[in-house]
Amino acid sequence: MNAQTSPENATAPTHRPPGAPVRSVDRALTVLSILARDGEATLSQMARELGVHKSTVGRLAEVLVHHDLVEAPDGAGGYRLGVGCLRLAGATAARLDLSLEAQPVCDELSAQIGETTNVAITRDGVAINVCQAEADTAVAMRNWIGQHTALHATSNGKVLLAHLSEEGRHAVFDAGLEPFTAHTLTRPTELTEELQRIRGRGWAYAVEEYEEGLNAVAAPVFDHSGAVIAGISVAGPSYRLPPDRLPDIREPVIRAADTLSRRLGHGGRR
């Protein structure tokens, strides 16, 4: 939430310098740090360390308990970290595990094809690149790690979009399909048909749909439950990766996706 419109800021002095921390958030994070360090602590102990009144820490603790980030005392004990922290840690660990497991797969695929490979996930209606390998080519691609790209205009993005829920796909459509190039699919009916084909054949391609002169092929990556959690792609300039070469790239990309899926606990495609 923007600091100018947050409930916390509604009663805060308007002269607070830009970038200054929101005090209650800072204190709440300090409470979590204290509990992580000590295992458990009472309100009085945390108040002394924070240098505030016990009631102030009590209000912070109530909010943290409500979000399962802290457990209230059971008997004479103190507050402890809650299961919500485990969920947050698990989400972070899953992303880190994906990047870790993907790197050798990306390295091998990039060396085999001679082009850049990427692994991307989806968050909040965009694709986020979390792993990349560069081939030893004369003209290398830029670093895509951490960058957000449109789901409807990239090969990885279309793989991820094809496997979103219907509600998730409609949310992307409703947000608008930006025409990055003359080849970008911007009509919902046309894009829907393309996504159906992607689900059926198990791979996607993009021919100058996000950038002029950039082509790519991608395949879905599955987790242990069979859910699509990422896409892996090979991308390169159109003069090295022309449309008629894309079918040749398809099988190595699918094999790499299957390899990464197995590393994440998936039993293989049916």
Buried (B, 14 or more C-beta within 10 A) or exposed (E): EEEEEEEEBEEBEEEEEEEEEBEBEEBBEBBBEBBEEBEBBBBEBBBEBBEBEBEBBEEBBEEBBEEBBBBEBEEEEBBBBBEBBEEEEEEEEEBEEBBEBBBBBBBBBBBBBEBBBBBBBBEEBBBBBBBBBBBEBEEEBEEBEEBBBBBBBBBBBBBBBBBBEEEBBEEBBEEEBEEBBEEBBBEBEEBBEBBEEBEEEBBBBBBBBBBEEBBBBBBBBBBEEEEBBBBBBBBBBBEBBEEEBBEEBBEBBBBBBBBBBBBBEBEEEE
